[in-house]
Structures are given as structure tokens and as C-alpha cells.
Amino acid sequence: MTDCCHILLYIIAKAGLIVTAQIHNKGVVIMNTDFITAAERSMHIRRLYQQLEERNHNGAWTTEEDMLAFTTDIGALGRLVMSAEGRWVYNGEVKQELSAKLAECLWWIFVLSGRLNVNIAEAFISFLDKLENDLGQTVTAVKPK
């Protein structure tokens, strides 16, 4: 999994989205319906934006342009996090805008995963499993001084 995917999944986790899974005899993972619904709604809303882009700019944004918009929102999120931690002066409603920007970044994650044909729900569970396993091994291997 790429570092970009790790960053995206970290944002999902920070947003507090609860994900559950069940493993069936064929190894198929079925995700919490809310997670899947969020991804579907995100893509539906993105398609509405694409209609406006077609009408106003004679073409919908490419996946690369979506990613550029997402990175712009990540930058804004960074400033809001700094402000929430008292490290950046911001003259707005930090808590409200931070919540909205986290949600918008989460929306972009769903949009990008949909456009890139990544099953983000499965990727998220796989990421958590690997991270938990790797950290567990590291914690066990490291001897306290």
C-alpha cells in the first residue's frame, strides 16, 4: 500500500468513522453498511459536481485534478489543526470549520478510491490489521531499558 493510501486511511481513522468487518469461509470481508453508504453517497455527489464542471468548463475534472483539490483541502486542514492546538492564529470558528474540513477530506478519500477502483473499506481493514500486527511485534520485541 502506498504512503498516500496510509495518509488517507489515517484521516479516516482520525475522523472517527467506525468500521466493522466479518470474515466468511471464502475470506470475503463484508464491511459496515454505513461505510459503504458513505462511499456511494460520496461518488453520487461527485457525479453531481461533474455535471456542473461539464456545463461550466466543458469537461469534468480528471482524477489528478481531484487529487490536487484534495491536497489543497489537506493544507487547509493542517492550518486548522495547528489552530486547534494553539499553534496558528485563525479568526474563524475553528472547531466547526475543523469538523467540516475533516469531513470534506474524508469525502475526497471516498471519491478518489472510487475513481481509482480501490475498495477503500477492504484497504482500511487490511491497513489496520497490518499496522496492529507490526506494532504488536515491535512492542513485544523492544525490551525496556
N, C-alpha and C positions, 0 to 999 in steps of 0.2 A: 504494500500500500504506500502511496506517495506521501511526502510530508504535507502536501496540500490537503489530502484527504484527512490526515491526522488533525490538522488545524480545524477543518470543517467539523469533524466529529467532536473535537474538544468544545467548539462553540455550542453544538447541540447539547452536550453534557452540561455546560455552564448555564444554558437556558433552562435547565431543569426538566427537559422532556423525558418522561418515563417511558421506557421501552421494555417490553416483556417478550419472551420467546418460548416456544415449545419445540422440542426435538422429537420428530416422529421416526418410525422404524427405517425410513428411507433417507434419513438425515436432512429432511426438509425443515427449514425454520419458518414458522408462521409468526408474524410479528403482530403486536398490538394493533388493533384496527385504527386507533387514534393516530398512530404513526403513519400508517398507510393513507388514511384520510387526509392528513396534513400534506403529504406529498402530492396526492391527487389534486387537492384544492390549490396548492401552490402552482402546479402546472396549468390548471384551468385559468387561474388569474394571469399567469404569464402569457397564455394564448390571447387573453383579452388585451394585454399590453401590445402584443404583436399585431393585433388588428389596428390599433392606434398608430403603431410605427409604420405599418403598410400605408395607411391613409395619409399620415402627416409627412413621411420621409421616403415614401415609395420603396420601402423594404424593411423587413424585421431585423432586429439586431442579431448578429451572429453569436455563437456561444462565446467567442473571445470577447465580444463587447459586453455580454452579460457578466463575464468574469471581471472585466475592467470596472463595471458598475459595482460589483460586489467588493472589489478591493477598495474602492472609494468609500463604501459604507464601512468596511473594516477600519479604515483610517479614522473615520468619524467616531466609530465605536471605541477605538483606542483613546481618543481625546475624552470621551465621556467617562470611560473607566478611570482615566487619570483624574478627572474632575471629581468623580465619586470618592476617590481615595485622597482627595485634598492636594493633588499634585499639579492641577491645571485650573486656572481661573475660567469659569464658564458662567455666563449671565443668562441662564435658562433654567428650566425645570429639569435638573439633572436626572432625578430618579425616573420621572415619566419618559424623558427622551432616551435614557439608557434602556429602559424596558422596550420601547418601540424599536430602537436600533438593534437590540439583540434579536427581537422577533423578525425584523427585516433581514438580518444576516441569516437567520435560520431559514427564512423563505428562500433566499438565494441558494442555500445549500440544497434544498429540495429541488429548486429549478435546475441548478447545474447537474445534479445527479440524474435528474430526468432526461436532460438534454444529452448527457454523456452515456446514457444507458447503464448507470451504476445503480444497483439495488442498494440504496443507502441504508435501509433497515438491516439487511444482512451484513453489509460492510461495518456498520456500527457494532453489532453484536460480535463479529469477528475481531474487530479492533479491541473491544473491551476484554474479550477472552484472552487475546494475546498479551495485552498490557497487564492484565491481572496475573497471568501466568509468569510473565517475565519479571514483574516486580516481586512476586512471591518468591521466585527463585533467587533474585538478588538480595532480598531481605534475609532469606534463610542463609545464603552464602556469606554475607557480610558478618564478621564477628565483631561484637562491640569491643571497644578499647578500654 
